[in-house]
Amino acid sequence: MSSRCLCELSLHLLLRPSEIVELQVTDVNMQSRILTVQKTKTIRDGSGFRVPLSDQAVKLLNIAISAKKNPKNPYLFESRQQLAGHMSHETVNTTLKRHGFKGIQTAHGFRAIGRTWMESQNVKFEVAEMCLSHKTGNSTVNAYRRTDYLEERKTVMQQWSDFITASSQGMSLA
């Protein structure tokens, strides 16, 4: 159940495998419906990257939190081997292979699908790239950019989750 929840959440949040397995319970703020990824591939200064949570992502996070077995383990997706560790970065890919998607789908492919969908929905380039925690522009542009497009991303991420839910025809945990 935890691996399936991880896979679905990965699809809804469009996070990199390393980002999602390293999430800690304290990174989730259900009141503000924001998840904060402490370190991403592009944001390494500790400032964190805010991810807006769709209705479906909130349900999946609640499932993940209630499935935790070790309250002392800070990670949302606990390792079965290490007492205070997190699942492997390869768990999503392994789960996909186990369910018949070997050579068809990968964890990183979820991000490509999401980005392609955003393009088809005419989501503003900067907003779409920010949904994937990508930086756009050069260092001068980024020095003056003071937004993370959070409000726009809230709308996009809810629409994305609604699209996934409609496409899954009730096969989702959420």
N, C-alpha and C positions, 0 to 999 in steps of 0.2 A: 504494500500500500504506500509506503514512504517513497519508493522509487517511482511509482506511477504519479504520485502527487508532485514529486520533484520535476518529472517530465512535463506535466501539464502546466505547472507554475513557470517553468522555463519558457514554454511557448507563450504564455500570457504576458510575462514580464520582459521578454526579449533580452534576458541577461546572458552573459557568457557563462559557460559551465563552471569555471572557477569562481565567478562572482556569486552564483546562486548557491553552490554547496558551502561557501564560506559565510553565508548569511548567519547572523546571530539573532536570537529572539529579541534582543534589545534594539536591533536595527529596524524593527517593525513598530510603527505607530498607527494603531487601528483608529484612534480618534481623528487624526489628521488624514488618514488613509495615504500615508507616505511611508515608503521603505527607503532606508538610506544605505547605499552600498558604500562601505568605508574606503575601499580601494578598487579602482578599475584599471583596465589596461591603459586608459588615457588620462585618468585622474589619480595621481599618485601622491599628492601633497597632503592627504589626510582630510581634505575638506569634505569629502563624501559626494556622492551623486544621488540626488533625490529621484525616486521612481514613484509616480502616481499609481495608486492601486485601484483597479476596476472592481466592480462588484464580485466578479468571478475570482479575481486574485485574492480578495479578502476571504472568500469562502475557502479557497485552497490553503491559504495561510492558517486559517483557523483549524483546518483538518491537520495540517503539519504540526502545529503547536500542540494540539490535543493528542497526537500520536507519539510525542516525545516520551521516552522511557526514563531517561536520566535527567532529573531536574538540575543537576550540577553541571551538565554539559551545556555550554553556552550556544552551541550551534543548533540551528533550526533542523538541519538534516544530519542526524547523528551517524557516526561510524558504527558498524557492527563489531569492528575489530579493536578500536581504540576507545577507551573509556571517556575521554574528553575530546575526541576528534570529530571530524566531519566526514561525510561521504566522499568518495573519490570523485575527482573531476571527470572521470570517465563513466560515472554511473548513468547519466542520461543516454550516452551512446550505447552502453552495454544493455540497458533496458530496451532501447529501440531495436537493437539486434535481436534480443530475446523474443521480441514480439513480431518478428518477421520483416523488419525494415532495414536489414543489412544491405548496404549498397544503394539504398533508396533515400534514407533520411538520416541526418546527423543533428546533434544538438546545435551546432553552429548554423545548420541549414534553417532552423527555426527563425533565426535572425534575418536570413536572406528572404525567407517567405514574408516575414513581417515588413521588411523594407520594400519589397516589391509591391505588397498590398498598399502600403502608404503612398507609393508612387502612383498606383492606379486610382487612388482616392484624392489625388492632387494635394496631398499634405505638403505644406511649405518645406522646402529643402532643409533649412536649419532645424526645424521642429522634428522632422523625420530623423535626421542625423542625431539629434539630441536624444530621441527615444532609444537609440542604440548606444548612447554615451560616446558618440564620436565627436571629435572637435572639427569645426569647419573654419576656414579662413586662416590667415597667417598669424604670426605672433603679435603683430600690431593690432589687427582686428580683434583678436582674443583678449588683448590687454584692455581694450575699451568696452568689450561686450560685458554687460552686467546682468544678463538674464539667462535663465536656464529653460525658458519657455514652459514653465511648469503648468500654467493654466491651459495653454494650448495642448500640452501633452496629456493632461487629464482627459480631455475630450477624445483625443486620438486613441489613447490606450483603452478607454471604455468602448469605443467603436471597434477597435481591434478585437477585444475580448468578446464583444457581441457577435462579430463575424465568425470567430472560432466556435463559439457556442452554437450558432446557427449551422455551421458546417459540420459539426460533430454529431448532429442529430441525436442528442441525448446520451452520448457515450462518455461524457465528462464527469469527473467527480464533483465539479462545482455546480 
